[in-house]
């Protein structure tokens, strides 16, 4: 599935609402293969936050001081999530292990 398959979460109704970091949601997108990524401004921890998750698997949040830092990271993380979910994993325990290794690498790459 191409990265362009991302679409506004809940048709965009979450924009301008409070997000998980108590900031205002600027961008909120969902990937049909089972992921979501959100960019917030003025949360309780930092001026900008990116929260992403793979449904039923992981949630991960990063914090930024500047929008000029957060915006390109949002795009990079979104692309990396797409690639991770679109990778063909062999079935059985080895396939699961490969997927979770990919999740760990994602978190390590985007601390």
Jmol script that loads the backbone (N, CA, C; Angstrom):
load data "model"
ATOM      1  N   UNK A   1       0.856  -1.167   0.000  1.00  0.00           N
ATOM      2  CA  UNK A   1       0.000   0.000   0.000  1.00  0.00           C
ATOM      3  C   UNK A   1       0.909   1.239   0.000  1.00  0.00           C
ATOM      4  N   UNK A   2       0.715   2.157  -0.904  1.00  0.00           N
ATOM      5  CA  UNK A   2       1.593   3.323  -0.965  1.00  0.00           C
ATOM      6  C   UNK A   2       1.400   4.247   0.229  1.00  0.00           C
ATOM      7  N   UNK A   3       2.474   4.988   0.558  1.00  0.00           N
ATOM      8  CA  UNK A   3       2.412   5.908   1.686  1.00  0.00           C
ATOM      9  C   UNK A   3       1.288   6.929   1.507  1.00  0.00           C
ATOM     10  N   UNK A   4       0.909   7.193   0.277  1.00  0.00           N
ATOM     11  CA  UNK A   4      -0.166   8.151   0.017  1.00  0.00           C
ATOM     12  C   UNK A   4      -1.528   7.655   0.514  1.00  0.00           C
ATOM     13  N   UNK A   5      -1.576   6.425   1.001  1.00  0.00           N
ATOM     14  CA  UNK A   5      -2.833   5.868   1.513  1.00  0.00           C
ATOM     15  C   UNK A   5      -3.212   6.429   2.877  1.00  0.00           C
ATOM     16  N   UNK A   6      -2.348   7.222   3.494  1.00  0.00           N
ATOM     17  CA  UNK A   6      -2.708   7.875   4.756  1.00  0.00           C
ATOM     18  C   UNK A   6      -3.900   8.785   4.501  1.00  0.00           C
ATOM     19  N   UNK A   7      -4.813   8.848   5.456  1.00  0.00           N
ATOM     20  CA  UNK A   7      -5.977   9.720   5.322  1.00  0.00           C
ATOM     21  C   UNK A   7      -6.269  10.384   6.673  1.00  0.00           C
ATOM     22  N   UNK A   8      -6.992  11.500   6.662  1.00  0.00           N
ATOM     23  CA  UNK A   8      -7.311  12.175   7.923  1.00  0.00           C
ATOM     24  C   UNK A   8      -8.058  11.237   8.867  1.00  0.00           C
ATOM     25  N   UNK A   9      -7.606  11.194  10.101  1.00  0.00           N
ATOM     26  CA  UNK A   9      -8.248  10.364  11.113  1.00  0.00           C
ATOM     27  C   UNK A   9      -9.658  10.888  11.359  1.00  0.00           C
ATOM     28  N   UNK A  10     -10.619   9.989  11.393  1.00  0.00           N
ATOM     29  CA  UNK A  10     -12.034  10.323  11.595  1.00  0.00           C
ATOM     30  C   UNK A  10     -12.471  11.496  10.714  1.00  0.00           C
ATOM     31  N   UNK A  11     -12.025  11.466   9.467  1.00  0.00           N
ATOM     32  CA  UNK A  11     -12.370  12.485   8.460  1.00  0.00           C
ATOM     33  C   UNK A  11     -11.978  13.904   8.883  1.00  0.00           C
ATOM     34  N   UNK A  12     -10.997  14.014   9.764  1.00  0.00           N
ATOM     35  CA  UNK A  12     -10.489  15.327  10.151  1.00  0.00           C
ATOM     36  C   UNK A  12     -11.181  15.986  11.322  1.00  0.00           C
ATOM     37  N   UNK A  13     -12.162  15.325  11.938  1.00  0.00           N
ATOM     38  CA  UNK A  13     -12.898  15.975  13.033  1.00  0.00           C
ATOM     39  C   UNK A  13     -12.037  16.208  14.276  1.00  0.00           C
ATOM     40  N   UNK A  14     -10.895  15.526  14.393  1.00  0.00           N
ATOM     41  CA  UNK A  14     -10.042  15.688  15.570  1.00  0.00           C
ATOM     42  C   UNK A  14      -9.155  16.935  15.490  1.00  0.00           C
ATOM     43  N   UNK A  15      -9.012  17.505  14.299  1.00  0.00           N
ATOM     44  CA  UNK A  15      -8.170  18.692  14.159  1.00  0.00           C
ATOM     45  C   UNK A  15      -8.686  19.819  15.043  1.00  0.00           C
ATOM     46  N   UNK A  16      -7.760  20.517  15.673  1.00  0.00           N
ATOM     47  CA  UNK A  16      -8.023  21.620  16.606  1.00  0.00           C
ATOM     48  C   UNK A  16      -8.542  21.160  17.968  1.00  0.00           C
ATOM     49  N   UNK A  17      -8.741  19.866  18.150  1.00  0.00           N
ATOM     50  CA  UNK A  17      -9.135  19.343  19.460  1.00  0.00           C
ATOM     51  C   UNK A  17      -7.878  19.057  20.289  1.00  0.00           C
ATOM     52  N   UNK A  18      -8.063  18.714  21.550  1.00  0.00           N
ATOM     53  CA  UNK A  18      -6.949  18.339  22.420  1.00  0.00           C
ATOM     54  C   UNK A  18      -6.550  16.900  22.132  1.00  0.00           C
ATOM     55  N   UNK A  19      -5.232  16.680  22.072  1.00  0.00           N
ATOM     56  CA  UNK A  19      -4.706  15.345  21.825  1.00  0.00           C
ATOM     57  C   UNK A  19      -4.254  14.669  23.101  1.00  0.00           C
ATOM     58  N   UNK A  20      -3.593  13.547  22.956  1.00  0.00           N
ATOM     59  CA  UNK A  20      -3.156  12.756  24.107  1.00  0.00           C
ATOM     60  C   UNK A  20      -2.133  13.488  24.963  1.00  0.00           C
ATOM     61  N   UNK A  21      -1.403  14.432  24.374  1.00  0.00           N
ATOM     62  CA  UNK A  21      -0.433  15.222  25.123  1.00  0.00           C
ATOM     63  C   UNK A  21      -1.020  16.546  25.601  1.00  0.00           C
ATOM     64  N   UNK A  22      -2.325  16.684  25.496  1.00  0.00           N
ATOM     65  CA  UNK A  22      -3.085  17.864  25.932  1.00  0.00           C
ATOM     66  C   UNK A  22      -2.790  19.106  25.107  1.00  0.00           C
ATOM     67  N   UNK A  23      -2.227  18.892  23.914  1.00  0.00           N
ATOM     68  CA  UNK A  23      -2.002  19.995  22.989  1.00  0.00           C
ATOM     69  C   UNK A  23      -3.078  20.026  21.923  1.00  0.00           C
ATOM     70  N   UNK A  24      -3.026  21.063  21.097  1.00  0.00           N
ATOM     71  CA  UNK A  24      -3.977  21.207  19.992  1.00  0.00           C
ATOM     72  C   UNK A  24      -3.506  20.364  18.816  1.00  0.00           C
ATOM     73  N   UNK A  25      -4.376  19.521  18.301  1.00  0.00           N
ATOM     74  CA  UNK A  25      -4.016  18.649  17.175  1.00  0.00           C
ATOM     75  C   UNK A  25      -3.933  19.467  15.891  1.00  0.00           C
ATOM     76  N   UNK A  26      -2.745  19.406  15.263  1.00  0.00           N
ATOM     77  CA  UNK A  26      -2.510  20.084  13.989  1.00  0.00           C
ATOM     78  C   UNK A  26      -2.675  19.145  12.801  1.00  0.00           C
ATOM     79  N   UNK A  27      -2.204  17.921  12.972  1.00  0.00           N
ATOM     80  CA  UNK A  27      -2.320  16.886  11.938  1.00  0.00           C
ATOM     81  C   UNK A  27      -2.659  15.583  12.640  1.00  0.00           C
ATOM     82  N   UNK A  28      -3.510  14.784  12.020  1.00  0.00           N
ATOM     83  CA  UNK A  28      -3.933  13.521  12.616  1.00  0.00           C
ATOM     84  C   UNK A  28      -4.321  12.599  11.471  1.00  0.00           C
ATOM     85  N   UNK A  29      -3.502  11.582  11.237  1.00  0.00           N
ATOM     86  CA  UNK A  29      -3.713  10.712  10.075  1.00  0.00           C
ATOM     87  C   UNK A  29      -3.706   9.240  10.481  1.00  0.00           C
ATOM     88  N   UNK A  30      -4.383   8.458   9.657  1.00  0.00           N
ATOM     89  CA  UNK A  30      -4.492   7.025   9.888  1.00  0.00           C
ATOM     90  C   UNK A  30      -4.077   6.281   8.622  1.00  0.00           C
ATOM     91  N   UNK A  31      -3.417   5.153   8.830  1.00  0.00           N
ATOM     92  CA  UNK A  31      -2.997   4.294   7.733  1.00  0.00           C
ATOM     93  C   UNK A  31      -3.887   3.057   7.741  1.00  0.00           C
ATOM     94  N   UNK A  32      -4.452   2.679   6.605  1.00  0.00           N
ATOM     95  CA  UNK A  32      -5.402   1.559   6.575  1.00  0.00           C
ATOM     96  C   UNK A  32      -4.850   0.236   7.110  1.00  0.00           C
ATOM     97  N   UNK A  33      -3.532   0.056   7.072  1.00  0.00           N
ATOM     98  CA  UNK A  33      -2.951  -1.189   7.581  1.00  0.00           C
ATOM     99  C   UNK A  33      -2.859  -1.225   9.099  1.00  0.00           C
ATOM    100  N   UNK A  34      -3.287  -0.125   9.774  1.00  0.00           N
ATOM    101  CA  UNK A  34      -3.368  -0.182  11.221  1.00  0.00           C
ATOM    102  C   UNK A  34      -2.458   0.730  12.011  1.00  0.00           C
ATOM    103  N   UNK A  35      -2.307   1.974  11.586  1.00  0.00           N
ATOM    104  CA  UNK A  35      -1.461   2.911  12.330  1.00  0.00           C
ATOM    105  C   UNK A  35      -2.101   4.297  12.350  1.00  0.00           C
ATOM    106  N   UNK A  36      -1.638   5.095  13.296  1.00  0.00           N
ATOM    107  CA  UNK A  36      -2.095   6.484  13.424  1.00  0.00           C
ATOM    108  C   UNK A  36      -0.911   7.340  13.844  1.00  0.00           C
ATOM    109  N   UNK A  37      -0.873   8.567  13.343  1.00  0.00           N
ATOM    110  CA  UNK A  37       0.162   9.516  13.733  1.00  0.00           C
ATOM    111  C   UNK A  37      -0.485  10.887  13.909  1.00  0.00           C
ATOM    112  N   UNK A  38      -0.082  11.575  14.986  1.00  0.00           N
ATOM    113  CA  UNK A  38      -0.692  12.848  15.361  1.00  0.00           C
ATOM    114  C   UNK A  38       0.386  13.868  15.717  1.00  0.00           C
ATOM    115  N   UNK A  39       0.216  15.091  15.249  1.00  0.00           N
ATOM    116  CA  UNK A  39       1.094  16.209  15.601  1.00  0.00           C
ATOM    117  C   UNK A  39       0.286  17.196  16.425  1.00  0.00           C
ATOM    118  N   UNK A  40       0.820  17.548  17.605  1.00  0.00           N
ATOM    119  CA  UNK A  40       0.151  18.491  18.498  1.00  0.00           C
ATOM    120  C   UNK A  40       1.054  19.693  18.783  1.00  0.00           C
ATOM    121  N   UNK A  41       0.408  20.812  19.088  1.00  0.00           N
ATOM    122  CA  UNK A  41       1.109  22.045  19.473  1.00  0.00           C
ATOM    123  C   UNK A  41       0.681  22.424  20.892  1.00  0.00           C
ATOM    124  N   UNK A  42       1.640  22.927  21.669  1.00  0.00           N
ATOM    125  CA  UNK A  42       1.381  23.466  23.012  1.00  0.00           C
ATOM    126  C   UNK A  42       0.814  22.442  23.986  1.00  0.00           C
ATOM    127  N   UNK A  43       1.438  21.278  24.021  1.00  0.00           N
ATOM    128  CA  UNK A  43       1.041  20.267  24.994  1.00  0.00           C
ATOM    129  C   UNK A  43       1.639  20.553  26.361  1.00  0.00           C
ATOM    130  N   UNK A  44       1.393  19.679  27.312  1.00  0.00           N
ATOM    131  CA  UNK A  44       1.875  19.899  28.675  1.00  0.00           C
ATOM    132  C   UNK A  44       3.373  19.668  28.828  1.00  0.00           C
ATOM    133  N   UNK A  45       3.978  18.854  27.963  1.00  0.00           N
ATOM    134  CA  UNK A  45       5.389  18.511  28.097  1.00  0.00           C
ATOM    135  C   UNK A  45       6.302  19.357  27.231  1.00  0.00           C
ATOM    136  N   UNK A  46       5.861  19.683  26.025  1.00  0.00           N
ATOM    137  CA  UNK A  46       6.721  20.394  25.076  1.00  0.00           C
ATOM    138  C   UNK A  46       5.860  21.195  24.104  1.00  0.00           C
ATOM    139  N   UNK A  47       6.476  22.150  23.417  1.00  0.00           N
ATOM    140  CA  UNK A  47       5.715  22.942  22.447  1.00  0.00           C
ATOM    141  C   UNK A  47       5.098  22.104  21.318  1.00  0.00           C
ATOM    142  N   UNK A  48       5.774  21.011  20.914  1.00  0.00           N
ATOM    143  CA  UNK A  48       5.259  20.145  19.856  1.00  0.00           C
ATOM    144  C   UNK A  48       5.486  18.692  20.240  1.00  0.00           C
ATOM    145  N   UNK A  49       4.528  17.844  19.879  1.00  0.00           N
ATOM    146  CA  UNK A  49       4.635  16.415  20.151  1.00  0.00           C
ATOM    147  C   UNK A  49       4.100  15.638  18.956  1.00  0.00           C
ATOM    148  N   UNK A  50       4.770  14.542  18.675  1.00  0.00           N
ATOM    149  CA  UNK A  50       4.286  13.582  17.681  1.00  0.00           C
ATOM    150  C   UNK A  50       4.002  12.288  18.434  1.00  0.00           C
ATOM    151  N   UNK A  51       2.771  11.829  18.328  1.00  0.00           N
ATOM    152  CA  UNK A  51       2.381  10.553  18.916  1.00  0.00           C
ATOM    153  C   UNK A  51       1.979   9.634  17.769  1.00  0.00           C
ATOM    154  N   UNK A  52       2.512   8.430  17.791  1.00  0.00           N
ATOM    155  CA  UNK A  52       2.133   7.475  16.747  1.00  0.00           C
ATOM    156  C   UNK A  52       1.939   6.114  17.383  1.00  0.00           C
ATOM    157  N   UNK A  53       1.223   5.290  16.667  1.00  0.00           N
ATOM    158  CA  UNK A  53       0.995   3.952  17.164  1.00  0.00           C
ATOM    159  C   UNK A  53       0.633   2.989  16.061  1.00  0.00           C
ATOM    160  N   UNK A  54       0.906   1.737  16.343  1.00  0.00           N
ATOM    161  CA  UNK A  54       0.449   0.637  15.502  1.00  0.00           C
ATOM    162  C   UNK A  54      -0.594  -0.072  16.347  1.00  0.00           C
ATOM    163  N   UNK A  55      -1.806  -0.129  15.846  1.00  0.00           N
ATOM    164  CA  UNK A  55      -2.926  -0.655  16.617  1.00  0.00           C
ATOM    165  C   UNK A  55      -2.617  -2.036  17.185  1.00  0.00           C
ATOM    166  N   UNK A  56      -2.844  -2.174  18.486  1.00  0.00           N
ATOM    167  CA  UNK A  56      -2.645  -3.445  19.171  1.00  0.00           C
ATOM    168  C   UNK A  56      -1.201  -3.804  19.425  1.00  0.00           C
ATOM    169  N   UNK A  57      -0.285  -2.867  19.163  1.00  0.00           N
ATOM    170  CA  UNK A  57       1.134  -3.219  19.241  1.00  0.00           C
ATOM    171  C   UNK A  57       1.966  -2.217  20.031  1.00  0.00           C
ATOM    172  N   UNK A  58       1.924  -0.941  19.653  1.00  0.00           N
ATOM    173  CA  UNK A  58       2.789   0.036  20.318  1.00  0.00           C
ATOM    174  C   UNK A  58       2.242   1.441  20.186  1.00  0.00           C
ATOM    175  N   UNK A  59       2.641   2.266  21.151  1.00  0.00           N
ATOM    176  CA  UNK A  59       2.417   3.712  21.119  1.00  0.00           C
ATOM    177  C   UNK A  59       3.772   4.346  21.392  1.00  0.00           C
ATOM    178  N   UNK A  60       4.055   5.446  20.710  1.00  0.00           N
ATOM    179  CA  UNK A  60       5.350   6.103  20.864  1.00  0.00           C
ATOM    180  C   UNK A  60       5.163   7.604  20.702  1.00  0.00           C
ATOM    181  N   UNK A  61       5.781   8.383  21.591  1.00  0.00           N
ATOM    182  CA  UNK A  61       5.662   9.835  21.542  1.00  0.00           C
ATOM    183  C   UNK A  61       7.040  10.471  21.553  1.00  0.00           C
ATOM    184  N   UNK A  62       7.179  11.516  20.743  1.00  0.00           N
ATOM    185  CA  UNK A  62       8.409  12.314  20.696  1.00  0.00           C
ATOM    186  C   UNK A  62       8.045  13.772  20.931  1.00  0.00           C
ATOM    187  N   UNK A  63       8.991  14.521  21.494  1.00  0.00           N
ATOM    188  CA  UNK A  63       8.754  15.914  21.836  1.00  0.00           C
ATOM    189  C   UNK A  63       9.768  16.808  21.134  1.00  0.00           C
ATOM    190  N   UNK A  64       9.293  18.002  20.737  1.00  0.00           N
ATOM    191  CA  UNK A  64      10.121  18.946  20.004  1.00  0.00           C
ATOM    192  C   UNK A  64       9.896  20.364  20.515  1.00  0.00           C
ATOM    193  N   UNK A  65      10.927  21.173  20.393  1.00  0.00           N
ATOM    194  CA  UNK A  65      10.831  22.587  20.773  1.00  0.00           C
ATOM    195  C   UNK A  65      10.255  23.436  19.659  1.00  0.00           C
ATOM    196  N   UNK A  66      10.541  23.054  18.414  1.00  0.00           N
ATOM    197  CA  UNK A  66      10.175  23.883  17.263  1.00  0.00           C
ATOM    198  C   UNK A  66       9.352  23.112  16.241  1.00  0.00           C
ATOM    199  N   UNK A  67       8.419  23.813  15.615  1.00  0.00           N
ATOM    200  CA  UNK A  67       7.637  23.224  14.534  1.00  0.00           C
ATOM    201  C   UNK A  67       8.548  22.835  13.369  1.00  0.00           C
ATOM    202  N   UNK A  68       9.592  23.623  13.154  1.00  0.00           N
ATOM    203  CA  UNK A  68      10.523  23.333  12.052  1.00  0.00           C
ATOM    204  C   UNK A  68      11.285  22.029  12.281  1.00  0.00           C
ATOM    205  N   UNK A  69      11.338  21.550  13.509  1.00  0.00           N
ATOM    206  CA  UNK A  69      11.915  20.233  13.806  1.00  0.00           C
ATOM    207  C   UNK A  69      10.841  19.150  13.701  1.00  0.00           C
ATOM    208  N   UNK A  70       9.681  19.437  14.232  1.00  0.00           N
ATOM    209  CA  UNK A  70       8.618  18.427  14.319  1.00  0.00           C
ATOM    210  C   UNK A  70       8.035  18.059  12.953  1.00  0.00           C
ATOM    211  N   UNK A  71       7.816  19.045  12.099  1.00  0.00           N
ATOM    212  CA  UNK A  71       7.146  18.786  10.823  1.00  0.00           C
ATOM    213  C   UNK A  71       7.898  17.799   9.935  1.00  0.00           C
ATOM    214  N   UNK A  72       9.220  17.979   9.705  1.00  0.00           N
ATOM    215  CA  UNK A  72       9.901  16.978   8.877  1.00  0.00           C
ATOM    216  C   UNK A  72       9.987  15.602   9.548  1.00  0.00           C
ATOM    217  N   UNK A  73      10.068  15.581  10.892  1.00  0.00           N
ATOM    218  CA  UNK A  73      10.094  14.304  11.589  1.00  0.00           C
ATOM    219  C   UNK A  73       8.758  13.578  11.469  1.00  0.00           C
ATOM    220  N   UNK A  74       7.683  14.329  11.474  1.00  0.00           N
ATOM    221  CA  UNK A  74       6.349  13.753  11.269  1.00  0.00           C
ATOM    222  C   UNK A  74       6.315  13.022   9.919  1.00  0.00           C
ATOM    223  N   UNK A  75       6.795  13.690   8.882  1.00  0.00           N
ATOM    224  CA  UNK A  75       6.796  13.082   7.542  1.00  0.00           C
ATOM    225  C   UNK A  75       7.685  11.839   7.495  1.00  0.00           C
ATOM    226  N   UNK A  76       8.855  11.907   8.113  1.00  0.00           N
ATOM    227  CA  UNK A  76       9.760  10.750   8.132  1.00  0.00           C
ATOM    228  C   UNK A  76       9.145   9.579   8.895  1.00  0.00           C
ATOM    229  N   UNK A  77       8.566   9.874  10.041  1.00  0.00           N
ATOM    230  CA  UNK A  77       7.968   8.808  10.845  1.00  0.00           C
ATOM    231  C   UNK A  77       6.777   8.186  10.136  1.00  0.00           C
ATOM    232  N   UNK A  78       5.989   8.998   9.485  1.00  0.00           N
ATOM    233  CA  UNK A  78       4.836   8.494   8.747  1.00  0.00           C
ATOM    234  C   UNK A  78       5.294   7.527   7.655  1.00  0.00           C
ATOM    235  N   UNK A  79       6.322   7.916   6.914  1.00  0.00           N
ATOM    236  CA  UNK A  79       6.859   7.045   5.861  1.00  0.00           C
ATOM    237  C   UNK A  79       7.423   5.751   6.446  1.00  0.00           C
ATOM    238  N   UNK A  80       8.116   5.861   7.577  1.00  0.00           N
ATOM    239  CA  UNK A  80       8.695   4.670   8.210  1.00  0.00           C
ATOM    240  C   UNK A  80       7.606   3.728   8.723  1.00  0.00           C
ATOM    241  N   UNK A  81       6.530   4.282   9.272  1.00  0.00           N
ATOM    242  CA  UNK A  81       5.410   3.441   9.705  1.00  0.00           C
ATOM    243  C   UNK A  81       4.782   2.707   8.520  1.00  0.00           C
ATOM    244  N   UNK A  82       4.605   3.422   7.420  1.00  0.00           N
ATOM    245  CA  UNK A  82       4.060   2.791   6.206  1.00  0.00           C
ATOM    246  C   UNK A  82       4.930   1.630   5.769  1.00  0.00           C
ATOM    247  N   UNK A  83       6.230   1.883   5.709  1.00  0.00           N
ATOM    248  CA  UNK A  83       7.163   0.839   5.267  1.00  0.00           C
ATOM    249  C   UNK A  83       7.134  -0.359   6.207  1.00  0.00           C
ATOM    250  N   UNK A  84       7.090  -0.099   7.505  1.00  0.00           N
ATOM    251  CA  UNK A  84       7.060  -1.177   8.482  1.00  0.00           C
ATOM    252  C   UNK A  84       5.804  -2.036   8.317  1.00  0.00           C
ATOM    253  N   UNK A  85       4.669  -1.397   8.156  1.00  0.00           N
ATOM    254  CA  UNK A  85       3.420  -2.147   8.019  1.00  0.00           C
ATOM    255  C   UNK A  85       3.273  -2.826   6.667  1.00  0.00           C
ATOM    256  N   UNK A  86       3.935  -2.304   5.657  1.00  0.00           N
ATOM    257  CA  UNK A  86       3.821  -2.876   4.315  1.00  0.00           C
ATOM    258  C   UNK A  86       4.844  -3.975   4.038  1.00  0.00           C
ATOM    259  N   UNK A  87       5.780  -4.188   4.956  1.00  0.00           N
ATOM    260  CA  UNK A  87       6.777  -5.232   4.776  1.00  0.00           C
ATOM    261  C   UNK A  87       6.105  -6.601   4.876  1.00  0.00           C
ATOM    262  N   UNK A  88       6.470  -7.473   3.964  1.00  0.00           N
ATOM    263  CA  UNK A  88       5.939  -8.841   3.985  1.00  0.00           C
ATOM    264  C   UNK A  88       6.753  -9.664   4.977  1.00  0.00           C
ATOM    265  N   UNK A  89       6.102 -10.148   6.018  1.00  0.00           N
ATOM    266  CA  UNK A  89       6.759 -10.977   7.028  1.00  0.00           C
ATOM    267  C   UNK A  89       6.317 -12.409   6.834  1.00  0.00           C
ATOM    268  N   UNK A  90       7.270 -13.321   6.964  1.00  0.00           N
ATOM    269  CA  UNK A  90       6.920 -14.734   6.862  1.00  0.00           C
ATOM    270  C   UNK A  90       6.064 -15.115   8.062  1.00  0.00           C
ATOM    271  N   UNK A  91       5.191 -16.081   7.880  1.00  0.00           N
ATOM    272  CA  UNK A  91       4.306 -16.510   8.957  1.00  0.00           C
ATOM    273  C   UNK A  91       5.031 -17.196  10.096  1.00  0.00           C
ATOM    274  N   UNK A  92       4.303 -17.477  11.136  1.00  0.00           N
ATOM    275  CA  UNK A  92       4.845 -18.180  12.293  1.00  0.00           C
ATOM    276  C   UNK A  92       5.641 -17.273  13.213  1.00  0.00           C
ATOM    277  N   UNK A  93       6.277 -17.873  14.214  1.00  0.00           N
ATOM    278  CA  UNK A  93       7.012 -17.100  15.221  1.00  0.00           C
ATOM    279  C   UNK A  93       8.116 -16.223  14.628  1.00  0.00           C
ATOM    280  N   UNK A  94       8.786 -16.693  13.591  1.00  0.00           N
ATOM    281  CA  UNK A  94       9.853 -15.891  12.983  1.00  0.00           C
ATOM    282  C   UNK A  94       9.311 -14.620  12.350  1.00  0.00           C
ATOM    283  N   UNK A  95       8.139 -14.707  11.727  1.00  0.00           N
ATOM    284  CA  UNK A  95       7.521 -13.521  11.141  1.00  0.00           C
ATOM    285  C   UNK A  95       7.168 -12.498  12.198  1.00  0.00           C
ATOM    286  N   UNK A  96       6.605 -12.951  13.303  1.00  0.00           N
ATOM    287  CA  UNK A  96       6.275 -12.051  14.408  1.00  0.00           C
ATOM    288  C   UNK A  96       7.531 -11.422  14.974  1.00  0.00           C
ATOM    289  N   UNK A  97       8.565 -12.214  15.136  1.00  0.00           N
ATOM    290  CA  UNK A  97       9.825 -11.699  15.666  1.00  0.00           C
ATOM    291  C   UNK A  97      10.395 -10.634  14.735  1.00  0.00           C
ATOM    292  N   UNK A  98      10.335 -10.864  13.440  1.00  0.00           N
ATOM    293  CA  UNK A  98      10.830  -9.883  12.468  1.00  0.00           C
ATOM    294  C   UNK A  98      10.038  -8.583  12.551  1.00  0.00           C
ATOM    295  N   UNK A  99       8.725  -8.692  12.686  1.00  0.00           N
ATOM    296  CA  UNK A  99       7.891  -7.506  12.804  1.00  0.00           C
ATOM    297  C   UNK A  99       8.246  -6.716  14.057  1.00  0.00           C
ATOM    298  N   UNK A 100       8.347  -7.406  15.201  1.00  0.00           N
ATOM    299  CA  UNK A 100       8.653  -6.711  16.442  1.00  0.00           C
ATOM    300  C   UNK A 100      10.075  -6.161  16.457  1.00  0.00           C
ATOM    301  N   UNK A 101      10.986  -6.816  15.743  1.00  0.00           N
ATOM    302  CA  UNK A 101      12.332  -6.235  15.558  1.00  0.00           C
ATOM    303  C   UNK A 101      12.220  -4.929  14.780  1.00  0.00           C
ATOM    304  N   UNK A 102      11.336  -4.893  13.784  1.00  0.00           N
ATOM    305  CA  UNK A 102      11.107  -3.672  13.015  1.00  0.00           C
ATOM    306  C   UNK A 102      10.516  -2.564  13.870  1.00  0.00           C
ATOM    307  N   UNK A 103       9.608  -2.926  14.765  1.00  0.00           N
ATOM    308  CA  UNK A 103       9.023  -1.943  15.684  1.00  0.00           C
ATOM    309  C   UNK A 103      10.117  -1.385  16.599  1.00  0.00           C
ATOM    310  N   UNK A 104      10.959  -2.261  17.136  1.00  0.00           N
ATOM    311  CA  UNK A 104      12.052  -1.816  18.013  1.00  0.00           C
ATOM    312  C   UNK A 104      13.011  -0.894  17.269  1.00  0.00           C
ATOM    313  N   UNK A 105      13.299  -1.219  16.022  1.00  0.00           N
ATOM    314  CA  UNK A 105      14.189  -0.372  15.212  1.00  0.00           C
ATOM    315  C   UNK A 105      13.543   0.989  14.966  1.00  0.00           C
ATOM    316  N   UNK A 106      12.238   1.011  14.721  1.00  0.00           N
ATOM    317  CA  UNK A 106      11.527   2.278  14.527  1.00  0.00           C
ATOM    318  C   UNK A 106      11.690   3.165  15.758  1.00  0.00           C
ATOM    319  N   UNK A 107      11.423   2.603  16.944  1.00  0.00           N
ATOM    320  CA  UNK A 107      11.524   3.378  18.188  1.00  0.00           C
ATOM    321  C   UNK A 107      12.959   3.847  18.416  1.00  0.00           C
ATOM    322  N   UNK A 108      13.929   3.007  18.079  1.00  0.00           N
ATOM    323  CA  UNK A 108      15.337   3.378  18.227  1.00  0.00           C
ATOM    324  C   UNK A 108      15.716   4.499  17.250  1.00  0.00           C
ATOM    325  N   UNK A 109      15.201   4.428  16.048  1.00  0.00           N
ATOM    326  CA  UNK A 109      15.500   5.438  15.019  1.00  0.00           C
ATOM    327  C   UNK A 109      14.853   6.780  15.341  1.00  0.00           C
ATOM    328  N   UNK A 110      13.675   6.728  15.967  1.00  0.00           N
ATOM    329  CA  UNK A 110      12.910   7.936  16.311  1.00  0.00           C
ATOM    330  C   UNK A 110      12.693   7.988  17.827  1.00  0.00           C
ATOM    331  N   UNK A 111      13.776   8.260  18.582  1.00  0.00           N
ATOM    332  CA  UNK A 111      13.668   8.235  20.059  1.00  0.00           C
ATOM    333  C   UNK A 111      12.866   9.406  20.621  1.00  0.00           C
TER     334      UNK A 111
END
end "model"
wireframe off; spacefill off
backbone 0.3
color backbone group
